[in-house]
Structures are given as structure tokens and as C-alpha cells.
Amino acid sequence: MEPGEPGEPGEEAVGGRRERGRLGGRGLLGLLAAGGGVAWAVWAALLMPGFRRVPLRLQVPYQPAGPRQAANALALLRGRAGKTVDLGSGDGRLVVEAYKQGLRPAVGFELNPWLLCLSSYRTWKAGYHGKVCFLKKDFWKVNLSDCYNVIVFLAPSVKPPLAAKLLAELPDEARVVAGRFPFPSWTPTSTLGQGLEKVWAYDMKEVRRAAQREARSDGSLVKPGIEGQQQQGSEPLQPLGSAQDSRERAARPGFFPGTSRVVVPPCLPRSGQF
């Protein structure tokens, strides 16, 4: 049978199938390229704005807390009072829930403008517009000495430097609640949940006591020659890791890139207006 006769595919038909196959491969490649472009656009628009002012080692990608994670974190703060902050508040869900629970004032620190808009919408939808506060500030540059409840859902890479900042600035009565990853050098006061839903609570007074015990066991609490100075009637040494020592270190210029003066944001309600 000659090519082109009925029942026999000709060269043109075979070439057409090959061309369609090549177009299919090109189409798949184009689809992958378009998907990568969309992913980059989402990163540039939604996530990158919050990272531009933060050193690379302190950057944390946005990952919202799940319903059970949020419930466990707030359960460890139930019955407490005082200023509550979420360091890297994301879409604001934990701050809004903290305000519902009576933790006031409730403040979120977030650098990403898109997430701040989402937080404002969530606050308005919950009926708390003007009551819950979200600040476009780098929490590494904020003095936290007036905070008594601190929520931390951050990556493990930032926990060691954050632990030093919290130890230096928070009052003894403060409690820190960490989700997803614990502070590696702290012993939790209590925990709740299992697996990815587990959260850890740390009371700063207990954390400082543990730091003092560790310093004594290491023999680093008293430097060589100090005993003789104390026997001669000099003033007693201030134990390492105490609240007074931490507050003094926090007030030293340059200890952290923050300010030693606490500024109350204008969006926070005054006492008696909750």
C-alpha cells in the first residue's frame, strides 16, 4: 500500500505526531518555568519584605501556627496577666487569641507588610479593631523589659541568641512559651502536647536560678582572688544570672541593638480602657 492511501499513515501524519510530542515537552518546560516564576513572585511579594532588614542568620520563614499549637500555647498562659507579645506574629492569630483570653495589652511584632495587613483584617473580623496592636518593628531592637508573657514560634537557629536577649531583658515574673522547638539550654517549667503540637513554658525566675546553679557547679561564680577581697570587707558579689544583673546588662549601650528606654506605642490602650 502506497503512503497516503487510506489506512496507511503518511509522512505528514507521522511528522505531525512528532511535532505534537515536541510541543508537549516544550509545554511542560514552560509550565515548570511559569510555576517557578509564580513561586518567586510570591516569595518576593509576601516573604522577602520582612527579611530585608534582618540578618540572614536571624531570618525565619513564615509558617502559621496550627489550631492545636495555638490552643496549647495559650493554655500555658491561662490565668496570667500583664503585657503579652508575640515575637514574629505572622498573621496575628496568636495575638488575637491572647486578647480573647484576657491577656492585655496584646502586641505582635512583625516586619512583613503583607502579614501585617492580614493581621489587621483578622483583628477587624474578630471585632477587636483598635484594641489589639501590631507593630512593624524588628523585635531584636525592642526592649522587652515590660513584657510578662512572651510567645515564640521561631526556628531553632534563632533560639540561642534569643535566649540571651530574653534572659537579659525580661523580669523574673515573665513566662516564655515556645512552640515547635524548645530553647536548647533551658529547662521548661511545664509542657503541653505531643509531637509537632508540643509547646514549652519557661518561667524566667526558674531559668535564672538554673543558670546560677550551673555557674556554681562549673566553679565560675567566683573568680580567682575574689575570696580574699570579700574577706577584707568588700561588698558581696552579685550572683551571676540574677534579675538585677540581667537588667543592668540589658541597660548597657550596645549590649543588644535596641533602646534602653521603653516607649509605649500610641496604638496601645491606656490602663482602664480595655
C-alpha positions in Angstrom: 0.0 0.0 0.0 1.4 3.4 -1.0 1.9 6.1 1.5 -1.1 8.4 1.5 -3.6 5.7 0.6 -6.5 5.1 3.1 -5.4 3.0 6.1 -1.7 3.9 5.9 -0.2 6.8 7.8 1.8 9.1 5.6 4.9 11.1 6.3 2.8 14.2 7.1 0.8 12.4 9.8 3.9 10.9 11.4 5.7 14.3 11.4 2.6 15.9 12.9 2.7 13.4 15.8 6.4 14.1 16.4 5.8 17.8 16.3 3.0 17.5 18.9 5.3 15.4 21.1 8.0 18.1 20.9 5.4 20.8 21.7 4.3 18.7 24.7 7.8 18.7 26.0 8.2 22.4 25.4 4.9 23.0 27.1 5.9 21.1 30.2 9.1 23.0 30.4 7.2 26.3 30.0 4.8 25.2 32.7 7.7 24.5 35.1 9.2 27.8 34.3 5.9 29.6 34.9 5.5 27.8 38.2 8.9 28.8 39.3 8.2 32.4 38.4 5.0 32.4 40.4 6.8 30.9 43.4 9.4 33.6 43.1 6.8 36.3 42.8 5.0 35.1 45.9 8.3 35.0 47.8 9.3 38.5 46.7 5.9 40.0 47.5 4.9 38.2 50.7 8.0 36.9 52.4 11.0 38.9 51.3 9.8 42.3 52.6 10.1 41.0 56.1 13.6 39.8 55.7 15.4 42.8 54.1 16.3 44.4 57.4 17.1 41.2 59.3 20.5 39.4 59.2 20.5 36.1 57.3 21.2 34.0 60.4 18.1 35.5 62.2 15.6 35.2 59.3 12.7 32.8 59.9 10.2 31.8 57.2 6.5 32.4 57.8 4.8 29.3 59.0 1.4 29.8 60.7 0.7 28.0 64.0 -1.9 25.3 63.7 -5.1 25.4 65.8 -3.8 22.8 68.3 -0.5 24.5 68.6 -2.1 27.9 69.3 -4.5 26.3 71.8 -1.7 24.6 73.7 0.4 27.8 73.8 -2.4 29.9 75.2 -3.3 27.1 77.7 0.1 27.6 79.3 -0.7 31.3 79.7 -4.2 30.8 81.1 -4.7 32.8 84.4 -1.8 35.1 83.8 -1.9 38.9 83.4 0.3 41.6 82.0 1.6 42.7 78.6 1.7 39.8 76.1 3.9 39.9 73.0 4.3 37.5 70.0 7.8 37.8 68.5 7.2 37.4 64.8 3.4 37.4 64.9 2.8 36.4 61.3 -0.9 36.5 60.5 -1.8 37.7 64.1 -3.8 34.7 65.1 -2.0 34.1 68.4 -2.2 37.8 69.4 -5.9 37.9 68.8 -6.5 34.7 70.7 -4.4 36.1 73.6 -6.6 39.2 73.8 -9.7 37.0 73.8 -8.2 35.1 76.8 -7.8 38.4 78.7 -4.0 38.9 78.2 -3.9 42.6 77.7 -2.3 44.6 76.2 -1.6 42.1 73.4 1.1 43.1 70.9 2.6 41.5 67.8 5.9 42.3 66.2 6.1 41.7 62.5 8.2 43.2 59.7 6.3 41.8 56.7 3.7 44.4 55.5 1.5 41.8 53.8 1.2 39.8 57.0 0.5 43.0 59.0 -2.4 43.6 56.6 -3.6 40.1 57.2 -3.3 40.6 60.9 -5.3 43.8 60.8 -8.1 42.1 58.8 -8.1 39.2 61.3 -8.4 41.8 64.2 -11.2 43.6 62.5 -13.1 40.4 61.7 -12.8 39.4 65.4 -14.2 42.8 66.5 -11.0 43.9 68.2 -10.0 46.7 65.9 -8.1 49.4 67.9 -7.7 47.0 70.9 -5.0 44.6 69.6 -1.8 46.2 68.4 0.6 45.1 65.6 3.9 46.9 65.2 6.1 46.9 62.2 9.3 46.6 64.2 12.3 44.3 64.5 11.8 42.7 67.9 15.6 42.3 68.2 15.7 46.1 68.5 12.9 46.3 71.1 13.4 46.4 74.8 11.2 43.7 76.3 11.6 44.6 80.0 7.9 45.4 80.4 6.7 42.1 78.9 5.3 39.4 81.2 4.1 36.9 78.6 6.2 36.1 75.5 5.1 33.8 72.7 7.8 32.4 70.4 7.1 30.3 67.3 10.5 30.6 65.7 13.2 28.4 64.1 15.8 26.6 66.3 18.6 28.6 64.7 17.5 31.8 66.5 16.8 30.3 69.9 20.3 30.7 71.4 20.7 34.4 70.6 17.0 35.0 71.6 17.6 33.2 74.9 20.4 35.6 75.7 18.2 38.6 74.9 15.2 37.3 76.9 17.4 36.4 79.9 18.9 39.9 79.9 15.7 41.9 79.5 12.6 40.1 80.9 11.5 40.5 84.5 11.6 37.5 86.9 7.8 37.2 86.7 7.8 36.7 83.0 6.9 33.5 81.3 8.1 32.4 77.8 6.1 30.0 75.7 7.9 28.3 72.8 6.2 26.4 70.0 7.6 23.8 67.6 11.1 24.0 69.0 12.3 24.4 72.7 15.1 26.5 73.9 18.1 24.1 74.0 19.8 25.4 77.1 16.6 26.0 79.3 14.7 23.5 81.4 10.9 24.0 80.9 8.6 24.6 83.8 5.8 22.8 82.0 5.0 21.3 78.6 1.8 20.5 76.8 1.0 18.4 73.7 3.0 15.8 71.7 5.0 15.9 68.5 4.6 19.0 66.4 1.8 20.2 68.7 4.1 20.3 71.7 4.8 23.6 73.5 7.2 24.5 76.3 6.7 27.1 79.1 9.7 28.7 80.8 9.4 30.9 83.9 12.3 33.4 84.0 12.9 33.2 87.7 13.5 29.4 87.4 15.7 29.9 84.3 17.9 32.3 86.2 18.1 30.0 89.2 19.2 27.2 86.9 21.8 29.5 85.4 23.1 30.3 88.9 23.3 26.6 89.9 25.1 25.8 86.7 27.6 28.6 87.3 28.3 27.3 90.8 28.8 23.8 89.6 31.2 25.0 87.0 33.1 27.0 89.6 32.8 30.1 87.5 30.7 32.1 90.0 33.7 33.4 91.9 36.9 34.4 90.0 40.4 33.8 91.4 41.3 36.3 94.1 37.7 37.3 94.9 37.6 35.4 98.1 40.4 37.5 99.6 38.7 40.7 98.5 35.4 39.6 100.2 37.3 38.7 103.4 38.7 42.2 103.6 35.2 43.7 103.9 34.3 44.5 100.3 30.7 44.4 99.2 29.3 41.0 98.4 29.2 39.9 94.8 26.0 39.9 92.9 25.3 36.3 91.7 25.5 35.7 88.0 22.3 35.3 86.2 20.2 37.2 88.7 17.4 39.6 87.7 19.3 42.7 88.8 22.4 41.6 86.9 20.4 40.9 83.8 18.7 44.3 83.9 22.0 46.0 84.3 23.5 44.2 81.4 20.4 44.9 79.3 20.7 48.7 80.0 24.3 48.8 78.7 24.6 50.6 75.4 25.4 48.2 72.6 24.5 45.0 74.5 21.6 44.5 72.1 20.8 46.7 69.1 17.8 48.1 71.0 16.9 51.0 73.2 17.1 51.2 76.9 14.1 53.4 77.1 10.6 51.8 76.9 8.3 53.6 74.5 4.6 52.7 74.7 3.2 52.7 71.2 0.3 55.1 70.6 -1.9 52.2 69.5 -1.8 50.5 72.9 -4.8 51.3 75.1 -4.2 53.1 78.3 -4.9 51.5 81.7 -8.6 51.2 82.4 -9.6 51.4 78.7 -9.8 47.7 78.0 
